[in-house]
Amino acid sequence: MRRHPMRLVTAVAAALALVMTGCSSGGGSGDAGTLKVWWWETDDSALSAAWKQAVSIFEKEHPGVTVKQELKTYEQMQQSGQLILDSNDTPDVLEYLKGNATAGVVAKAGLLTDLTEVSKTRGWKLDNSAQDVGLYDDNGLMGSGKRYGVTNYGEYVGVWYNQDLFAQHNVRVPTNLAEFENVLKTFADKGITPLALGSADYPGPHLLYALALAHMDQRSLAAYQRFQGAVDWSAWEKAATTMREWVDKKYISTDSTGIPAQDAGNAFIAGQYPVFVSGTWWAGQIAEQPKFKTGQFLFPGNKLHPGSGGNLWVVPAKAKNKDLAYDFLQITQRPEVQNLLADKGGVPVAAEPGAASSPIGLLVGDRFTELLSGDQGGGLALYPDFPVAGLNDVLVAGTTNLVGGDASPKQVVESIKAAYDAGKPAA
């Protein structure tokens, strides 16, 4: 599922209109003086800043090699990633979506380079549990098996809030769901819609999942994410019921059904909403806005929170410059790149202690470390679309219908369950 906000760059009409790339001893024939790198992070993101630094380091250390970096979109990879990877004109290294339904599918299809031995030979330190998103077994299930990708950042979904508005309306940070609902009610009673929500994109499913996790533990999480036992669909129906009640109580606007994630985040940053349930990928943009003081807390009362290691750097099986791609991946893991990511408000997986100089960088970095530890049975719960292919579209459609009043909570959960059950045999 979409885990990074972006301005939707106009998608290239032909997903396979690629620039010719070269070769090294790790790939086929071509121009050994060019490394093609693709990502979808926009220029104002912490990730983009860190990866541009990695490009600069790479170019200094590889005189005569030109890096051709292309900005794509998340949607482009979601919809056409497999076709791109199966083309003879793939990039040498690219950002790709983690999960059974995305990286797992193309790894199983033989479209990604196995990095297991490369990572060992080069001494990459990938023992952090955040790196499990790069492991896939022979069936394409994430979390174990061979290494097909490397992440250099983490992420989790929390609750961003406008501290100035909270203070103005004498509202305190909630510690459980009941208190959170009282916060939302306080704003709604004063004619302020409290929740910025882009139901036409990932924020809708993320909110639904956070509400479902309020009724789940590690056992029911394992059943949903890893097919270990029967899924507790009652937790999802309770979540959908709560979400619909929030619409009826005007905590969520029905207008959000047509709003994408970027617009919802922009509206929060503009001060139009006091609360925004979304991920750490917003930290850089939120920190740079000068209008108000921003804070963040974890979804109140939950022990489990949507999140994981970040999306992956992968090397296509048909890449022509694999050795150069490995060099680039290695550079992204260096302390200077990781430290810059922390300093910009990102969530690095290998930064030096105290590397973040900004309060927001320290906040999200320390909190991610806490979630990785999984203390008291809690921690990261991955994302709701991870288990089976095609679930993302069903989740977005379901939450859109739920907010718009076009389907009941029970109907929405039935549609999610049907897609999950249909995709489970293939997974």
NORKASUL-V416366 format. One record per run of one state. SS is the DSSP state (h for helix, s for strand, l for the rest). FROM is the first residue (numbers start at 1). TO is the last residue. If there is no record, write none. Layout:
ss & from & to
SS & FROM & TO
SS & FROM & TO
This chain:
ss & from & to
l & 1 & 33
s & 34 & 39
l & 40 & 45
h & 46 & 61
l & 62 & 65
s & 66 & 71
l & 72 & 73
h & 74 & 85
l & 86 & 92
s & 93 & 96
l & 97 & 102
h & 103 & 108
l & 109 & 111
s & 112 & 112
l & 113 & 115
h & 116 & 121
l & 122 & 128
h & 129 & 134
s & 135 & 136
l & 137 & 141
s & 142 & 142
l & 143 & 145
s & 146 & 147
l & 148 & 149
s & 150 & 150
l & 151 & 152
s & 153 & 162
h & 163 & 168
l & 169 & 176
h & 177 & 189
l & 190 & 194
s & 195 & 196
l & 197 & 201
h & 202 & 213
l & 214 & 217
h & 218 & 226
l & 227 & 232
h & 233 & 248
l & 249 & 253
h & 254 & 258
l & 259 & 260
h & 261 & 269
l & 270 & 274
s & 275 & 279
h & 280 & 288
l & 289 & 293
s & 294 & 297
l & 298 & 303
s & 304 & 305
l & 306 & 306
s & 307 & 309
l & 310 & 311
s & 312 & 314
l & 315 & 315
s & 316 & 316
l & 317 & 321
h & 322 & 332
l & 333 & 334
h & 335 & 343
l & 344 & 347
s & 348 & 348
l & 349 & 358
h & 359 & 373
l & 374 & 374
h & 375 & 377
l & 378 & 378
s & 379 & 380
l & 381 & 381
s & 382 & 382
l & 383 & 390
h & 391 & 404
l & 405 & 408
h & 409 & 424
l & 425 & 427
